[in-house]
Amino acid sequence: MKILIASDSFKETLSSKKVAKHIKIGFKKVFPEASYLCIPLADGGEGTVKALVAAKNGKIINVKVLNPLQKEINSFYGYIKKDKTAIIEMASASGLELLKEKEKNPMNTSTYGFGQLINHAIKKGAKKLILGIGGSATNDAGIGMLQALGVKFLDKNKKEIKWGAIHIPQIKYINTKKLNKKFKDIKIEVACDVKNTLCGPRGASFTFAKQKGANKKMIKTLDKYLYNFSIFCEKKNISKISNTKEIEGSGAAGGLGFALITFLNAELKSGFDIVANEVNLEKHIKEASLVITGEGKIDKQSIYGKTPIGVAKLAKKHNIKTIAIAGCLDNDYEIVLEHGVDAVFDITIKSASFNKLKKDTKKNLELCSYNIAKCLKMNIS
């Protein structure tokens, strides 16, 4: 029997690699002769760098960059030397969690630090970039990132504008010469499960700016800034594709999706699909007798691009049974049973504080896995 363990991380608790390790420990107590393959997974959000680095024997590269308010911080990205591939999470440089509550203001924040990470990866030798763009603190249409990459945004006096969305209206000239040369031979894949366009009621500002610190007046102003900027880019023929502001995902990360599509010709894909393709997941699933997946919490939101469902759908395609294990189960979790998962379990065996449950995660994960394996053993017998 060949058992494939392909789980996401348990957020704030265990990496996807460690989740797989402890599931395997529980199962081996019952099926010691089985063949096991552990593949760390993620859906393009937090944990994607560590998952792919673990799955492909890469390295974590530590870099000092500027945070959304231009303060120097320690950040990182993943690098797979044999593939010349860098995996970069925007949130590690320009994320909302990097700011205190009183610091949140999408008029002032910038994606410059994210651009610094990309620059470092290219100098390292990367020819392919996998970019995760969830969790931003910004609403600058990716202008800060582009500034870090060498694009010149100039005012009426042909001086470079400062960082932050508040300075977008000053843009009168754009120079992309350095950018075009730098990205000539580089492929970019963007992990993005957001469908929002750049502007309007479902756009970046109206949908996400409030959680980044914007009030109602600011949201309207930001939406206007992004719209006018997109029209300016169209007039300057920045992109070979027309009307990029209407492409699904262009509103992701405060318009960062728009910048990546318009200036870098990047392709926006499902985060899970990118990761699954990188680790040849479907090939491994086809060779398995049983698939075990999971994530920290499984609920009704899990069917929207989350790892367990992505795994289960691939397994269903090849008639392989899938068991999902979660740190906890929440509202309407059973809906996952309609999307390829054959059985779902949680490791929470008693009521306790999050800190206590977090402390006992390894033990509870092994015990839950052991019990699942015992049930399977009875069925096989």
C-alpha positions in Angstrom: 0.0 0.0 0.0 1.3 3.4 -1.0 0.1 6.3 1.1 0.5 9.9 -0.1 0.4 12.6 2.6 -0.1 16.0 0.9 -1.3 18.6 3.4 -1.2 22.4 3.9 0.2 23.9 7.1 -1.7 24.3 10.3 -1.5 28.1 10.5 0.5 29.5 13.4 1.1 25.9 14.6 2.9 23.5 12.2 4.4 23.8 8.8 3.0 21.5 6.0 6.2 19.4 6.2 5.7 18.8 10.0 2.0 18.1 9.6 2.9 15.3 7.1 5.6 14.0 9.4 3.2 13.5 12.4 0.4 12.1 10.2 2.9 9.5 9.0 4.0 8.7 12.6 0.4 7.9 13.5 -0.2 5.8 10.4 3.1 3.8 10.7 2.0 2.4 14.0 -0.8 0.6 12.2 0.7 0.2 8.7 4.5 -0.2 9.3 5.0 -1.9 5.9 3.2 0.7 3.8 5.2 3.0 1.5 4.8 6.7 2.4 5.4 9.8 0.4 5.1 13.2 2.1 4.6 16.3 -0.1 4.3 19.7 1.6 1.7 21.9 0.0 0.2 25.4 0.1 -2.4 27.4 -1.8 -0.3 30.4 -2.7 -0.8 32.2 0.6 1.2 32.1 3.8 3.4 29.0 3.9 3.9 28.7 0.2 7.6 29.5 0.3 8.4 27.0 3.1 6.2 24.3 1.4 7.9 24.6 -2.0 11.4 24.9 -0.4 10.8 21.7 1.6 9.3 19.9 -1.4 12.0 20.8 -3.8 15.1 20.9 -1.6 15.5 24.6 -1.9 16.8 27.3 0.5 15.4 30.2 2.4 17.2 33.4 1.5 17.1 36.1 4.1 17.1 39.7 2.9 16.7 43.2 4.5 14.0 45.2 2.8 11.7 48.1 3.5 8.3 47.4 5.0 5.1 49.2 3.8 6.1 52.4 5.6 9.7 52.3 4.5 11.2 50.9 7.7 14.0 48.4 7.3 13.0 44.8 8.3 14.2 41.3 7.9 12.4 39.4 5.1 12.9 36.3 3.0 12.1 34.3 -0.1 12.6 30.7 -1.3 15.1 29.7 -4.0 15.3 26.5 -5.9 18.8 26.5 -7.4 18.4 23.6 -9.8 15.2 25.2 -11.4 16.5 28.8 -11.0 13.1 29.5 -9.4 12.3 32.0 -6.7 9.2 31.8 -4.5 8.2 35.1 -3.0 5.4 36.0 -0.7 4.5 39.7 -1.0 3.2 39.7 2.6 6.7 39.0 3.9 7.7 42.5 2.8 4.5 44.5 2.2 2.0 42.7 4.3 -0.7 44.1 6.6 0.6 42.0 9.5 3.8 43.9 9.5 2.1 47.1 10.7 0.6 48.1 14.0 -3.1 49.1 14.0 -2.3 52.8 14.2 0.1 52.6 11.3 -2.4 51.2 8.8 -3.2 53.8 6.1 -3.3 52.7 2.4 -2.6 56.2 1.2 0.9 56.0 2.6 1.9 52.3 2.3 4.0 51.0 -0.6 4.9 47.7 -2.2 8.5 48.8 -2.6 9.8 46.1 -0.3 8.2 43.4 -2.5 10.0 44.8 -5.5 13.3 44.6 -3.5 12.8 40.9 -2.9 12.2 40.4 -6.6 15.3 42.3 -7.4 17.4 40.2 -5.1 16.0 37.0 -6.5 16.9 38.1 -10.1 20.4 39.0 -9.0 20.6 35.6 -7.4 20.0 34.0 -10.8 16.2 33.4 -10.9 14.7 32.9 -14.3 11.3 32.0 -13.0 9.3 33.8 -10.2 6.4 32.4 -8.3 4.7 35.3 -6.5 2.1 35.0 -3.8 0.3 38.3 -3.5 -2.2 37.8 -0.6 -2.3 39.9 2.6 -1.1 43.3 1.5 -1.1 46.5 3.5 -1.2 48.5 0.3 -3.4 50.2 -2.3 -0.7 51.7 -4.6 -1.5 49.7 -7.8 1.9 48.0 -7.4 3.7 51.3 -8.2 6.1 50.9 -5.3 7.1 47.4 -6.5 7.7 48.9 -10.0 9.8 51.7 -8.6 12.0 49.2 -6.9 12.4 47.3 -10.2 13.5 50.4 -12.0 10.4 52.0 -13.5 10.5 55.8 -13.3 7.2 57.6 -12.4 7.8 61.3 -12.9 5.8 64.4 -12.0 5.3 67.5 -14.3 8.8 68.6 -13.5 10.2 65.2 -14.4 11.2 64.4 -10.9 10.4 61.0 -9.4 7.3 60.8 -7.2 7.6 59.5 -3.6 6.2 56.2 -2.5 2.5 55.6 -1.6 -0.9 55.9 -3.3 -1.2 59.5 -2.2 1.3 60.5 -4.9 -0.4 58.6 -7.8 -2.1 61.8 -9.1 1.3 63.4 -9.6 2.3 60.9 -12.3 2.8 62.6 -15.7 5.5 60.4 -17.3 6.5 56.7 -17.1 9.8 55.3 -18.2 10.0 51.5 -18.3 13.4 51.0 -20.1 15.2 49.4 -17.2 12.2 47.1 -16.5 11.9 45.8 -20.0 15.6 44.9 -20.1 15.6 43.2 -16.6 12.6 41.0 -17.3 13.3 40.0 -20.9 14.0 36.3 -20.2 12.1 35.9 -16.9 8.8 33.9 -16.5 6.4 35.1 -13.8 3.5 33.1 -12.3 1.3 34.9 -9.8 -0.6 32.9 -7.2 -3.9 34.8 -7.0 -7.3 33.4 -6.0 -9.0 36.8 -5.8 -11.3 37.6 -8.7 -11.7 41.3 -8.1 -11.0 43.8 -10.9 -9.0 47.0 -10.3 -11.7 49.6 -9.9 -15.4 50.1 -9.1 -17.7 48.5 -6.5 -15.9 45.1 -6.7 -12.5 46.7 -7.1 -9.4 46.8 -4.9 -10.3 49.9 -2.9 -14.0 49.3 -2.2 -13.4 45.6 -1.4 -10.2 45.6 0.6 -9.0 49.1 1.6 -11.2 49.3 4.8 -9.3 46.5 6.4 -6.1 48.3 5.6 -7.1 51.4 7.5 -9.1 53.5 5.0 -12.3 55.4 5.8 -15.2 55.9 3.3 -13.8 59.1 1.9 -10.4 57.6 1.4 -11.8 54.5 -0.3 -13.5 56.7 -3.0 -10.4 58.7 -3.5 -8.2 55.6 -3.8 -10.6 54.1 -6.3 -10.4 57.3 -8.4 -6.6 57.3 -8.2 -6.4 53.7 -9.5 -8.9 54.3 -12.3 -7.1 57.4 -13.5 -3.7 55.6 -13.3 -5.1 52.6 -15.3 -6.4 55.0 -18.0 -3.0 56.8 -18.1 -1.3 53.4 -18.6 -3.7 52.6 -21.5 -3.0 55.9 -23.2 0.8 55.3 -22.9 0.3 51.7 -24.3 2.2 50.2 -21.4 0.6 46.8 -22.0 0.0 44.8 -25.2 -3.3 43.7 -23.7 -6.1 46.1 -23.7 -8.2 47.1 -20.6 -6.1 45.2 -18.1 -8.0 46.9 -15.3 -11.0 44.6 -16.1 -9.0 41.3 -15.8 -10.0 39.2 -12.9 -7.3 39.5 -10.2 -6.1 42.9 -11.3 -7.5 44.3 -8.0 -5.6 41.8 -5.9 -3.3 43.3 -3.2 -4.5 46.9 -3.8 -3.9 46.7 -7.5 -0.6 44.8 -7.4 -2.3 42.3 -9.8 -2.8 45.1 -12.3 0.8 46.1 -12.2 2.0 42.6 -12.7 -0.3 42.0 -15.6 0.2 45.4 -17.3 3.9 46.0 -16.8 5.3 42.5 -16.5 2.9 40.5 -18.6 2.5 38.1 -15.6 0.0 35.3 -15.6 -2.4 35.1 -12.7 -3.3 31.5 -11.6 -4.8 29.5 -8.8 -2.3 29.3 -6.0 -3.0 25.7 -5.5 -2.6 24.9 -9.2 0.9 26.6 -9.2 2.1 24.6 -6.2 0.6 21.3 -7.4 2.3 21.7 -10.8 5.6 22.5 -9.2 5.6 19.3 -7.2 4.1 17.0 -9.9 1.2 16.3 -7.5 -1.1 14.6 -9.9 1.6 12.1 -11.0 2.1 11.1 -7.3 -1.6 10.9 -6.7 -2.1 8.5 -9.6 0.5 6.2 -8.0 -1.0 6.2 -4.5 -3.4 3.7 -2.9 -4.7 6.4 -0.4 -4.3 10.2 -0.2 -4.3 12.1 3.1 -4.6 15.9 3.1 -5.5 18.6 5.5 -5.2 22.2 6.8 -5.6 24.1 10.1 -9.3 24.7 9.7 -11.8 23.2 7.4 -15.2 24.9 6.9 -17.4 26.1 4.1 -14.7 28.4 2.8 -12.4 25.5 2.1 -14.1 24.8 -1.2 -12.8 28.1 -2.6 -9.3 27.3 -3.8 -8.0 25.7 -0.6 -5.5 22.8 -0.6 -7.6 19.9 0.7 -10.2 20.4 -2.1 -7.5 20.8 -4.7 -5.9 17.5 -3.6 -9.3 15.7 -3.4 -10.4 16.8 -6.8 -7.2 15.4 -8.4 -7.6 12.2 -6.4 -11.2 11.8 -7.5 -10.1 12.2 -11.1 -8.1 9.0 -10.6 -10.6 7.2 -8.3 -8.3 7.4 -5.3 -9.9 7.8 -1.8 -9.0 11.0 0.1 -9.1 11.6 3.9 -8.8 15.2 5.2 -7.5 16.0 8.7 -8.0 19.4 10.2 -6.9 21.2 13.3 -10.5 22.1 13.8 -13.8 21.9 11.9 -16.1 24.9 11.6 -19.3 26.1 10.0 -20.7 23.7 7.3 -17.4 21.8 7.1 -19.3 18.8 5.7 -19.7 20.6 2.4 -16.2 19.4 1.5 -17.7 15.9 1.3 -19.4 17.1 -1.9 -16.2 18.2 -3.4 -14.0 15.1 -3.5 -13.2 14.5 0.1 -14.3 11.0 1.2 -14.0 11.5 5.0 -13.0 14.4 7.2 -11.6 14.5 10.8 -10.3 17.0 13.3 -7.6 16.5 15.9 -9.3 18.5 18.7 -10.2 15.8 21.3 -11.3 18.2 24.1 -12.2 21.8 24.7 -9.2 23.9 25.6 -7.6 27.3 24.9 -5.9 27.9 21.5 -2.5 28.0 23.2 -3.1 24.6 24.9 -4.4 23.0 21.6 -1.4 24.5 19.8 1.0 23.0 22.3 -0.6 19.5 21.9 -1.0 19.6 18.1 1.8 17.1 17.3 0.5 14.6 19.9 -3.2 15.1 18.8 -2.3 14.8 15.1 -0.5 11.5 15.7 -3.4 10.2 17.8 -6.0 11.1 15.3 -4.0 9.6 12.4 -3.5 6.4 14.4 -7.2 6.1 15.1 -8.0 6.7 11.4 -5.5 4.0 10.4 -7.0 1.6 13.0 -10.4 2.1 11.4 -9.0 1.5 7.9 -7.2 -1.7 9.2 -10.5 -3.0 10.5 -12.1 -2.4 7.1 -9.3 -4.0 5.2 -9.4 -7.0 7.5 
